[in-house]
């Protein structure tokens, strides 16, 4: 296994400032015994569907993937449940209130080319209040029928493509 990008820029122990030993996905301090593992960052996203079977996609306003399509969602905060993350992210990104429906699955990926690993959790959801408008780190939101989804190379992340292919195959 190669050194994890999680540790990029790490040189000394955050506890005692001694030089760290970093091997693969683990950093160890020989002085105080601190051990840190490069665990994936949890994200939570939604396949927001309307009554016509369309799906809501967002064009990213920031890197990684600026200008590319994505599903709505984001990183979980400490102490936050996945469904709290889902509700918060959808409200921050579009101003809507959603109802989570079913857990759809989990996919690993990287946050940008060579970025840190993520574990991406997905739910289906529907909007219960509000009209989606781009806010926060979203440049555009648009509804797509399954046969109108943009080409796969126009998406920011491989896990999003995998989820959408799986969703389309189940229709």
N, C-alpha and C positions, 0 to 999 in steps of 0.2 A: 504494500500500500504506500502511496506517495504522501508526503507531508500535506496535511489538510490546510486549505486556504483559510480556515477558521483562525489559524495562528499567524497569519501574515502580520508582520510588524511586532510580534511578541519577541522580546529579548530577555526581559527580566521578570522575576516573580512579582506579582502585584501585592503580595503580602510582606515579603522581606527584602525585595530588590536583588536577590542573588540571581546569577545566570540560570536560565531555564534549560532543561534538556527536553527537546521536542523530537519525538519519533512518531511518524504517521499521524494518528489522531489523538495523541496524548502528550501533554506537557507535564513535566515533573520538576519540582524544585528539590535539589539535593540538600539544601540547607534546612528548610522548614517542613518539607514533606508534602507540600501542596501538590495535588494531582488534579488536572483539568482535562476533561475529555471534549473533543469536538463533536458534540451532539448536533443533529440537524435542528434547524429552527422551525417550529410549527407554524403553518399557515392554515387559514380557513377561508374557503371560497364557496360561492353559490352558483349553481345552474339556475338562474332566475328565469322562470317560464311563465308565459301568459296563457290565457284561455284558448288562444289560437294555436298553441304549440310552438310559438316563437321563443327564442332564447335571447337574453340581454347580454351584449358584449360591450366591453370598454376599451377604448384606445388609450394606451398609457401616455401620460404627460411627462414622465421622468424615466431615467435609466434605472435599472437595465430595461431594455426594450422600448425606449421612447418611440412613440408613433406606431407601435405594433398593438395588435388586439390581445385581449386577455379576458378571463372571467373576473368578476368582481370579488374582492376579498383582500386579505392581507395577513400580516403577522400577528400572532396572539401576544397579548401583554401578559406579564407575570401575574398569576393568580386568576386569570380570566378563563372561563369555560369556553369550549369551542363555539357554542351557540351564542354566548355573549360577544365573542370576537366577530362572529358572522353578522349579528345585528349592528354592532358598532361600525364595522368596516363598510357595510352597505349604506348606512346612514351618512358616514363621513364622505363616502365617494359619490353618492347620488342624492342624498337627502330623503330617501324613502325608508319606510318601515316595512320589514318583511316578516313572513311566517315561514320558518324552516319546515320542510315537509319530511324528507327521508334522507338518512345518511346514504351517500352515494359511493364513497370509497376513499382510499388513500393512495397517493402516488408520491414517490421520492423524485427529487429533481435538484438542480442547482439554481441559485439565484443569480442568473446571468452567466455568461461564458466564463468558466473557471471560478465562479463564485462559491460561496458557502452552500452546503447541502441544506435542503429543506424537506420537511415531511408535510405534504399538502393534503388537507382533509376537505372533502366536498360534500355538500348537501344540495338537494333540490330545494327550491324556495319559490314563493310567490309574493308579490307586492300586495300589502294590505292597506297602505296609506302613502299618498304622494305620487308625483310624477318624476321619473328619473331625470336628473339634470347633472351634468358633469361638475364635480367639485373636487377639492383636495388634490389628489395626484392623477386625476382622470381628465383627458383632453376631450373625449367624446363618448357618448353612450348611444347604442343603437340596437333595435330589435332585429333579429334575423330569423327567417324561416329556416328549417333544417337544410333545405337545398340551396340556400342563399349565403351560407356561412363563408367568410373569406377563405382564400387558399391557405393551406397550412403554413406556408413559409411567411405569412403575414402575422403570425402569432409570436408572442414574446418568449413563451416557455414550452418546453417539450411536454411537461405534465399536462398543460392545458390542451394541447393537441391530442394527447392520449385520452383524456377525459371526454373531449368532444367526439372523437372517433368512436369511443365506447357508447356514448349516448346516442349518436346517430345510428349505430349498428342495432341498438335495441328498439328503435322506432318501428 
